[in-house]
Amino acid sequence: MEISDKLLCLFSAEVEVEDGSYVVEVPRQEVDTGSVEPGETYRVALIEREREETTQETESRDTAPSEPQPPVEIGETRYVEIEDIGKQGDGIARVERGYVIIVPGAEVGERVKIEVTEVKSNFAVGEIIEDTF
């Protein structure tokens, strides 16, 4: 599934019935971090749920810190465009909410398929697995 570079935030939420309408609640952290502004209109995409969460996963999520989590995970593959070069000469790509992925060996303007090899709170590192797409 291809995800637009215009994606502002990604979260899971239940569709609830409220006064005859269906409502999806936006998490407060998305407003607090500036991803979403109250009173503005946004396009919403719904992605089919893949499976039910286990009780352990639900408890873990409920006790997780309220800070925004990185939008990538170790082992995830992504198609990215290199927008800049870092101080050490590595390629820099930006994904959701401006999150940075460092791609060693990439050049500005390249579009590459990467595998995420390291994830930190404010950046990730990806290894090129396909030069162009």
C-alpha positions as CSV (number, residue, x, y, z in Angstrom):
1,M,0.0,0.0,0.0
2,E,1.4,3.4,-1.0
3,I,1.0,6.2,1.6
4,S,0.9,9.8,0.5
5,D,3.7,12.2,1.5
6,K,0.8,14.5,2.6
7,L,-0.1,12.1,5.4
8,L,-0.2,14.2,8.6
9,C,-0.9,11.6,11.2
10,L,-1.8,7.9,11.6
11,F,-3.6,6.4,14.5
12,S,-6.1,3.7,15.4
13,A,-9.6,4.6,16.6
14,E,-13.0,3.1,16.9
15,V,-16.0,4.4,14.8
16,E,-18.6,5.4,17.4
17,V,-22.3,6.4,17.1
18,E,-23.1,9.8,18.6
19,D,-26.5,11.5,18.2
20,G,-27.2,9.6,14.9
21,S,-23.8,10.4,13.4
22,Y,-20.6,8.3,13.2
23,V,-17.6,9.8,14.9
24,V,-13.9,9.0,14.8
25,E,-12.0,10.7,17.7
26,V,-8.6,12.3,16.9
27,P,-6.1,11.6,19.7
28,R,-5.1,14.8,21.7
29,Q,-1.4,14.2,20.9
30,E,-2.1,14.9,17.2
31,V,-3.5,18.3,18.1
32,D,-0.7,19.0,20.7
33,T,2.1,18.2,18.2
34,G,0.5,20.5,15.6
35,S,-0.3,17.7,13.1
36,V,-4.0,18.6,13.3
37,E,-5.7,22.0,13.9
38,P,-9.2,22.1,15.6
39,G,-11.8,23.6,13.3
40,E,-10.0,22.6,10.1
41,T,-11.3,20.1,7.5
42,Y,-9.1,17.1,6.7
43,R,-9.4,14.1,4.3
44,V,-9.7,10.8,6.3
45,A,-8.7,7.4,5.0
46,L,-9.9,4.2,6.7
47,I,-7.7,1.1,6.5
48,E,-9.2,-2.3,7.0
49,R,-8.3,-3.7,10.4
50,E,-6.1,-6.8,10.1
51,R,-6.9,-8.6,13.3
52,E,-8.2,-8.2,16.8
53,E,-5.7,-7.0,19.5
54,T,-4.9,-9.3,22.3
55,T,-5.4,-8.1,25.9
56,Q,-1.7,-7.8,26.4
57,E,-1.3,-5.5,23.3
58,T,-4.2,-3.4,24.6
59,E,-2.7,-3.1,28.1
60,S,0.7,-2.2,26.6
61,R,-0.8,0.5,24.4
62,D,-2.8,2.0,27.2
63,T,0.3,2.3,29.4
64,A,2.5,3.6,26.6
65,P,3.8,7.2,26.9
66,S,1.6,9.9,25.3
67,E,4.5,11.2,23.2
68,P,4.2,10.7,19.4
69,Q,5.7,7.4,18.4
70,P,8.0,7.0,15.3
71,P,5.9,6.4,12.1
72,V,8.3,3.5,11.1
73,E,9.3,0.2,12.6
74,I,12.5,-1.9,12.3
75,G,12.2,-4.3,9.3
76,E,9.6,-2.1,7.6
77,T,10.2,-1.4,3.9
78,R,9.4,2.0,2.5
79,Y,9.7,3.8,-0.8
80,V,11.3,7.2,-0.2
81,E,12.7,10.2,-2.1
82,I,16.0,11.6,-0.9
83,E,15.5,15.3,-0.2
84,D,18.8,16.4,1.3
85,I,22.3,15.2,2.3
86,G,23.3,15.1,6.0
87,K,26.6,16.4,7.5
88,Q,28.2,12.9,7.1
89,G,27.1,12.7,3.5
90,D,24.2,10.4,4.1
91,G,20.9,10.8,2.2
92,I,17.9,12.3,4.1
93,A,14.3,11.4,3.5
94,R,11.3,12.7,5.3
95,V,8.1,10.8,5.9
96,E,5.0,11.4,8.0
97,R,5.1,14.5,10.2
98,G,8.5,15.4,8.9
99,Y,10.1,12.3,10.5
100,V,13.7,11.8,9.2
101,I,15.1,8.6,7.7
102,I,18.8,8.6,7.1
103,V,19.8,6.6,4.1
104,P,23.6,6.0,3.7
105,G,24.9,5.9,0.1
106,A,21.8,7.8,-1.3
107,E,22.0,11.0,-3.4
108,V,19.6,13.9,-3.5
109,G,16.7,13.3,-5.9
110,E,17.1,9.5,-5.8
111,R,13.9,7.5,-5.2
112,V,14.8,4.2,-3.4
113,K,13.2,1.3,-1.6
114,I,14.7,0.9,1.9
115,E,14.4,-1.4,4.8
116,V,14.4,0.4,8.2
117,T,17.3,-1.0,10.3
118,E,17.3,1.4,13.3
119,V,14.5,3.5,14.9
120,K,15.0,6.3,17.4
121,S,12.4,8.8,18.7
122,N,13.4,11.5,16.2
123,F,15.0,9.7,13.3
124,A,15.5,6.3,11.7
125,V,18.2,4.6,9.5
126,G,17.3,2.8,6.4
127,E,19.3,0.5,4.1
128,I,18.8,0.7,0.3
129,I,17.3,-2.6,-1.0
130,E,16.3,-1.3,-4.5
131,D,18.0,1.6,-6.2
132,T,15.1,3.2,-8.1
133,F,11.4,2.7,-8.3
